[in-house]
Amino acid sequence: MAISVRENALDNSRLDILQAAAKCFMERGYAAASIDEVARSL
C-alpha cells in the first residue's frame, strides 16, 4: 500500500516535533523544557 502525500507530511511533522523536543530536553532538561520552547524551535 502506498503512503499518501498527506500521511508523509504528517509523519515528517511528527518527526520534526520529536526532534525539537529532544533538543530542548537535552539543553534544558525535561523538567525545565516547555511546549512554548519546543514550538519556537520549529
Biotite code that builds the C-alpha atoms (Angstrom):
import biotite.structure as struc

atoms = struc.array([
    struc.Atom([0.000, 0.000, 0.000], chain_id="A", res_id=1, res_name="MET", atom_name="CA", element="C"),
    struc.Atom([1.383, 3.390, -0.997], chain_id="A", res_id=2, res_name="ALA", atom_name="CA", element="C"),
    struc.Atom([1.685, 6.170, 1.556], chain_id="A", res_id=3, res_name="ILE", atom_name="CA", element="C"),
    struc.Atom([-0.267, 9.276, 0.607], chain_id="A", res_id=4, res_name="SER", atom_name="CA", element="C"),
    struc.Atom([1.356, 12.687, 0.390], chain_id="A", res_id=5, res_name="VAL", atom_name="CA", element="C"),
    struc.Atom([-0.700, 13.838, 3.390], chain_id="A", res_id=6, res_name="ARG", atom_name="CA", element="C"),
    struc.Atom([0.411, 10.874, 5.532], chain_id="A", res_id=7, res_name="GLU", atom_name="CA", element="C"),
    struc.Atom([4.019, 11.526, 4.567], chain_id="A", res_id=8, res_name="ASN", atom_name="CA", element="C"),
    struc.Atom([3.705, 15.209, 5.539], chain_id="A", res_id=9, res_name="ALA", atom_name="CA", element="C"),
    struc.Atom([2.166, 14.256, 8.897], chain_id="A", res_id=10, res_name="LEU", atom_name="CA", element="C"),
    struc.Atom([4.983, 11.794, 9.571], chain_id="A", res_id=11, res_name="ASP", atom_name="CA", element="C"),
    struc.Atom([7.540, 14.494, 8.759], chain_id="A", res_id=12, res_name="ASN", atom_name="CA", element="C"),
    struc.Atom([5.788, 16.958, 11.085], chain_id="A", res_id=13, res_name="SER", atom_name="CA", element="C"),
    struc.Atom([5.776, 14.424, 13.914], chain_id="A", res_id=14, res_name="ARG", atom_name="CA", element="C"),
    struc.Atom([9.455, 13.747, 13.404], chain_id="A", res_id=15, res_name="LEU", atom_name="CA", element="C"),
    struc.Atom([10.268, 17.479, 13.413], chain_id="A", res_id=16, res_name="ASP", atom_name="CA", element="C"),
    struc.Atom([8.357, 17.956, 16.683], chain_id="A", res_id=17, res_name="ILE", atom_name="CA", element="C"),
    struc.Atom([10.037, 14.972, 18.338], chain_id="A", res_id=18, res_name="LEU", atom_name="CA", element="C"),
    struc.Atom([13.478, 16.177, 17.279], chain_id="A", res_id=19, res_name="GLN", atom_name="CA", element="C"),
    struc.Atom([12.782, 19.705, 18.554], chain_id="A", res_id=20, res_name="ALA", atom_name="CA", element="C"),
    struc.Atom([11.541, 18.320, 21.876], chain_id="A", res_id=21, res_name="ALA", atom_name="CA", element="C"),
    struc.Atom([14.576, 16.066, 22.246], chain_id="A", res_id=22, res_name="ALA", atom_name="CA", element="C"),
    struc.Atom([16.885, 19.022, 21.607], chain_id="A", res_id=23, res_name="LYS", atom_name="CA", element="C"),
    struc.Atom([15.094, 21.137, 24.247], chain_id="A", res_id=24, res_name="CYS", atom_name="CA", element="C"),
    struc.Atom([15.216, 18.272, 26.751], chain_id="A", res_id=25, res_name="PHE", atom_name="CA", element="C"),
    struc.Atom([18.951, 17.791, 26.172], chain_id="A", res_id=26, res_name="MET", atom_name="CA", element="C"),
    struc.Atom([19.705, 21.502, 26.502], chain_id="A", res_id=27, res_name="GLU", atom_name="CA", element="C"),
    struc.Atom([17.444, 22.386, 29.465], chain_id="A", res_id=28, res_name="ARG", atom_name="CA", element="C"),
    struc.Atom([16.391, 19.078, 30.986], chain_id="A", res_id=29, res_name="GLY", atom_name="CA", element="C"),
    struc.Atom([12.953, 17.511, 30.955], chain_id="A", res_id=30, res_name="TYR", atom_name="CA", element="C"),
    struc.Atom([11.572, 19.497, 33.902], chain_id="A", res_id=31, res_name="ALA", atom_name="CA", element="C"),
    struc.Atom([12.730, 22.877, 32.560], chain_id="A", res_id=32, res_name="ALA", atom_name="CA", element="C"),
    struc.Atom([11.665, 22.403, 28.927], chain_id="A", res_id=33, res_name="ALA", atom_name="CA", element="C"),
    struc.Atom([8.337, 23.848, 27.820], chain_id="A", res_id=34, res_name="SER", atom_name="CA", element="C"),
    struc.Atom([5.928, 23.360, 24.940], chain_id="A", res_id=35, res_name="ILE", atom_name="CA", element="C"),
    struc.Atom([6.435, 27.026, 24.007], chain_id="A", res_id=36, res_name="ASP", atom_name="CA", element="C"),
    struc.Atom([10.176, 26.478, 23.753], chain_id="A", res_id=37, res_name="GLU", atom_name="CA", element="C"),
    struc.Atom([9.690, 23.405, 21.566], chain_id="A", res_id=38, res_name="VAL", atom_name="CA", element="C"),
    struc.Atom([7.280, 25.324, 19.322], chain_id="A", res_id=39, res_name="ALA", atom_name="CA", element="C"),
    struc.Atom([9.678, 28.265, 18.976], chain_id="A", res_id=40, res_name="ARG", atom_name="CA", element="C"),
    struc.Atom([12.464, 25.949, 17.867], chain_id="A", res_id=41, res_name="SER", atom_name="CA", element="C"),
    struc.Atom([10.418, 24.529, 14.977], chain_id="A", res_id=42, res_name="LEU", atom_name="CA", element="C"),
])
